[in-house]
Amino acid sequence: MRRLVWAAIAMVSGFGSAEAAVSGYYDSVEQVGAILGSSEVANAVHQAPIGAISNTGTRKDGAKEWTVRVQDCDLKVYLIPVLPEGPGKTTYQLDIPGVCR
């Protein structure tokens, strides 16, 4: 009974919301994983080795901007948040407006 009361309090106070389900660290891990796991990013940098991946801001529409640095190019990658329908973590859809030349 005591656990049920605490669960109800947590849900009312917002601790059970999707936004609170994942820490900032794990959310950034999700974002970097989406970039590294993308064949579109690999093709956009022509399979070049990655020198760095940096969070470089937020686009006006809320998409998270990341820069993937390879030897001859800095590729901008945008991650659009996809919120879960219920409890769970936010995932990301990639928007890659260019390619390395």
C-alpha positions as CSV (number, residue, x, y, z in Angstrom):
1,M,0.0,0.0,0.0
2,R,2.8,2.4,0.9
3,R,4.4,1.8,-2.6
4,L,1.2,2.6,-4.3
5,V,0.9,5.9,-2.4
6,W,4.5,6.8,-3.4
7,A,3.9,5.9,-7.0
8,A,0.8,8.1,-7.1
9,I,2.7,11.0,-5.6
10,A,5.5,10.6,-8.1
11,M,3.1,10.6,-11.0
12,V,1.2,13.7,-9.8
13,S,4.5,15.6,-9.1
14,G,5.9,14.9,-12.5
15,F,8.5,12.3,-11.7
16,G,6.8,9.8,-13.9
17,S,6.8,12.0,-17.0
18,A,8.7,11.2,-20.1
19,E,10.9,14.3,-19.8
20,A,12.2,13.2,-16.4
21,A,12.8,9.6,-17.5
22,V,16.4,10.1,-18.8
23,S,19.2,12.3,-17.5
24,G,21.0,14.9,-19.6
25,Y,24.0,12.5,-19.9
26,Y,21.9,9.6,-21.2
27,D,20.0,11.9,-23.6
28,S,23.3,13.2,-25.1
29,V,24.4,9.5,-25.4
30,E,21.2,8.8,-27.3
31,Q,22.0,11.8,-29.6
32,V,25.6,10.8,-30.3
33,G,24.5,7.2,-30.8
34,A,22.0,8.4,-33.4
35,I,24.7,10.2,-35.3
36,L,27.3,7.4,-35.1
37,G,24.7,4.7,-36.0
38,S,23.6,6.6,-39.1
39,S,24.6,5.3,-42.5
40,E,23.4,8.7,-43.9
41,V,26.0,10.5,-41.8
42,A,28.7,7.9,-42.9
43,N,27.8,8.5,-46.5
44,A,27.7,12.3,-46.1
45,V,31.3,12.3,-44.8
46,H,32.3,9.8,-47.5
47,Q,33.3,7.2,-44.8
48,A,36.1,9.5,-43.6
49,P,37.3,8.9,-40.0
50,I,35.6,11.2,-37.4
51,G,37.9,13.6,-35.6
52,A,35.2,15.1,-33.3
53,I,31.5,15.4,-32.7
54,S,30.3,18.6,-30.9
55,N,27.0,19.9,-29.9
56,T,26.9,23.4,-31.5
57,G,23.5,24.7,-30.6
58,T,19.8,24.5,-31.3
59,R,18.0,25.4,-34.5
60,K,15.0,27.8,-34.3
61,D,12.6,24.8,-34.6
62,G,14.2,23.1,-31.6
63,A,16.3,20.6,-33.5
64,K,19.7,20.0,-31.8
65,E,22.6,21.0,-33.9
66,W,25.7,18.8,-33.9
67,T,28.9,19.2,-35.9
68,V,30.7,16.1,-37.2
69,R,34.3,17.0,-38.0
70,V,36.3,14.9,-40.4
71,Q,39.7,15.8,-41.9
72,D,38.4,18.1,-44.7
73,C,34.9,19.0,-43.6
74,D,32.6,20.0,-40.8
75,L,29.2,18.4,-41.4
76,K,26.2,20.0,-39.7
77,V,23.7,17.4,-38.4
78,Y,20.3,18.2,-36.8
79,L,18.5,15.9,-34.5
80,I,14.7,16.4,-34.2
81,P,13.3,15.1,-30.9
82,V,10.7,12.3,-31.2
83,L,8.9,12.2,-27.9
84,P,7.5,8.8,-26.7
85,E,3.8,8.3,-26.6
86,G,4.0,7.1,-23.0
87,P,6.8,6.7,-20.5
88,G,10.1,6.3,-22.1
89,K,13.0,8.1,-23.6
90,T,13.2,10.7,-26.4
91,T,14.6,9.4,-29.6
92,Y,15.9,11.5,-32.5
93,Q,15.3,11.8,-36.3
94,L,18.2,13.1,-38.3
95,D,18.2,16.0,-40.7
96,I,21.4,16.2,-42.7
97,P,21.1,19.2,-45.0
98,G,24.5,18.8,-46.8
99,V,27.4,16.5,-47.5
100,C,31.1,16.9,-47.5
101,R,32.7,17.8,-50.8
